[in-house]
Amino acid sequence: MFVTRSIDCDHKDLIHDVAYDFYGKRLATCSSDQSVKVWDITPDGQWKCTASWKTHSGSVWKVTWAHPEFGQVLATCSFDRTAAVWEELIVEGSSGERNQSHWVKRATFVDSRTPVTDVKFAPKHLGLQLATCSTEGQLRIYDAPDIMNLSQWPLQHDISCRMQCSCVTWSHSRLHPPMIAVGSDDNTPAAKVIIFEYSESTRRWIEIEAISFYTDPVHDIAFAPNVGLSYNLLGIATKDVRILSITPQQVQDQMGVNTSYQTNQQSLSSSSPLKHEIKQVMQFNDHGAQVWRIAWNVTGTILASSGEDGTVRLWKANYLENWKCVGVIKGDSFNPGSNLTYVSAIVSDQTENENRSDRNMNKQTARYYRLSNINNPNNVPWH
Amino acid sequence: MSRALVSESSFVFKEIQDSKRSEPFSKKDLIKVSHKYRSVIHAAIGKVDARNGDEQKLVFNQIEIIWHLCEILFIDIHQTGILLPQLLAWIRWHHPSVNRKTEAILNSSTPHTHSNYWDVVTTFVLRGEVENALNLLKLHPNSKQNEFVIVLELLRKMPVFGGGQALCEYNMRWQAWSNECQFRFESGIDDAHLQRIVGLLAGDVPTFKYVLHLTDTWYHLMVSLLLYTDPTFKEVDISVFAQQCVDIYLSSDPDKELTSFDKILIAAFNYDLMQVIMESSFALKDNWWFVTHFVDLLYNGNLLEFYELVEASKLRESLILDYANSLMSHSSLWLIAVDYFDACPILGKQHLELTLERIPIEDERKALKIIQVAERRNLRELVKSVKKIVSIKWLARNRLGSALVWAIRSEDLALTTHIADLFLKHYTKYRKFPDEDVLYNLGPLMLICDRLIFLGKYNEFSMLRKQCLLQEAGEILVSLISSKISPKFFLPTLLTDSIVLLEAEKQILNSDQTFQILAALEDYTCFNNSENFKDEVDLESFKEKEDILRLAISRNMARSLITL
């Protein structure tokens, strides 16, 4: 059952990103009006704006939350060529209730000479690290060595991707070396997804794969949450929805037959990271149009995608690992008081998505969809 | 979802998992557990909340019917292969409304004129409850008349299977009886009601169609029809019967359509277990309660393999995971979900970790609950993380004492050191510690990091000083100064503290100790001169104290030399 509600969020221009915090109890929105707003859910399930402030001097493309272990921390990136880290200061009122909170800028990243298109915190087992990517094609990784001091973020790595970057994602796996995937939305016929792996011995990020069979613009990219699987799943939003599985090969396999997608020669010679077997596990064109954003649920079992067709679609694999669309949420047809019932008691932190595709409508309304998997999102997971 | 259903069924579920033996469950055990589940759902129907009850009641009722049928078809299989007695019991159990009507009739002064009289008699006949039908018919004033006597006799003579009877013998007796019924039916009886009853006994399909309103569902019709046409039918034939009755039922009223509930029952009568699972997980609005528990039950009796489902263990696990994940997202049912994750050998622990860390930590009680769950399953990372988050939350509210306690529990050195520093900085400003009792009760916990040892020792010093135990206080202070574990920003405070001891009326510090203080002072001023110390104001105020300190040092030095 889907619960669709609109929040009138009073942004003065297009909303580009909506981000849930770790627990799904807070939201951050960012907009071309150069501001970020933070929303807290009240006990009766209403979203209330608790902060709104100007963050950049250009459109804010992305907003993202750090793990709560690091406090209440946001990162933003903007057309103004910078990225920034923000921390909340709690001012407890006399009633003890959280009213308006205050967000302080802790750091600004000015290394990019072109707009910064995405910013993502590393999974927490890697400490407090931040990856940014920009239209000039640079992937930059910053590291705060002292997690109590959010103003020190030395630039650790500055990596060229040779393409106009649009999105970046960290692998969550603790079993494998750190991994980052970068996507590009430029219109050249070159590879659009590059995967990097961190080599402990050389202390460098090494390009392990440029996925040459993807040449359509990529708008969003996301590794699935993963704690114990031997492989990583990578969701990709391009002209359709795709999922890749990335499996590190055993060492002895390197001697064997080459994998078909092996393209990256030069990095192998020097430090020889493990080879990876990269397979496409699903590709669906149900949107019939460009897919703008994707998001995983917390267990990495459901992928949500939003497309130019004005829908959010949910994808799930059955127990034999066949993927299938298990739900469609139509953004345009939403109509308060229609046949959707609101289940306030059961809110799930499953997944969220925003209609970035609605470029010419609802300028001041952030739409969010909270999937509660209470009732049958897995229409026939057996097929 | 109903809380009663979720929590009560979780006990049964856990019982199954806990009683894991080397051998799969025997049929007897399976039936016992299946009955338990059914009584849980039956009880849950009674507890349905009145506010949004109707829909939920309907769903629970459907689940009860499905479960019962599946139990008959897939678990509680009779050796003889004869299903009818169980199916009749199934129909009677789930269509209890006739009992109420009977009561109304019996309470009236002239039962036979009651508008429901013949309907109820017919219903009893349809359900094979011959005794009840007989008793009602005897209440009729005409029951001594010839026609009545014939019908009563037929009913009384109806053969019942059971009690060590041989199947073929029963078949013969039944055939003879049925022939007699047919003969009577064809000869005709004047009373229309009685003729109809005989028609049912004779298995005359048009008669059944005529009383279709009394068998309100196709499966009721099917069981009644089988009762009077082929009571010893075999399992293999039942799917054909089911389809025939569905057709009769649908053709009776063009508005009728098969619901997804009907489809589940049809799948069950087809003995297509996979189809039952698919239809149920698709159609029932029960959060996969039914499929999860039923499939797990079959799995534990090795019945999934028996019914040739591929990758049975994966199927079971994926269902349990979906169910558990849905519980996990509920603010108060999440603890129940944990048992379900535990029952998943492949991915249970991973999913538990991923969802458990997302449980919002509103207060310490919740944090402790999460930690307890995580500790029992050896999720160390998660335990540390939760403790750290609680500490950070207290820190954001400037509650240093609680923050420190949780930081120590999390064993995170950087965080603990940071908070200990905040304590010390607070002291330099206000000359007292916040949350002193926390420091006082640190005990051996302080050993986890240097800064904490320093903090604890310094607190001990200030306590002793307060109690005017200057000798002991002096020893601690000097050891703190000489050990060089003090953070730089706190040295001025330490040194200033020593003035009181140096200037004490009675000599407290000996020459050696005095010298230690002097050495530390020299180091400190030296350090200040070499580096650009940021905190100018602090430095200024210390400059004045430095002179006093130097004077005190020299005076105490002199005093100690004399006493030597």
Interface residues (C-beta under 8 A of the other chain):
Chain A: M1 F22 Y23 G24 K25 P68 E69 F70 G71 Q72 E88 I90 E92 K124 H125 D146 I147 M148 P225 V227 G228 L229 V298 T299 G300 T301 N318 Y319 L320 A345 I346 V347 S348 D349 Q350 S372 N373 I374 N375 N376 N378 N379 V380 P381 W382
Chain B: M1 M274 I277 M278 S281 F282 A283 K285 N287 W288 V310 E311 K314 L315 E317 S318 L319 L321 D322 N325 S326 S329 H330 S331 L347 K349 Q350 H351 E353 L354 T355 E357 R358 I359 P360 I361 E381 S385 K388 I389 I392 L395 A396 R397 A414 L415 H418
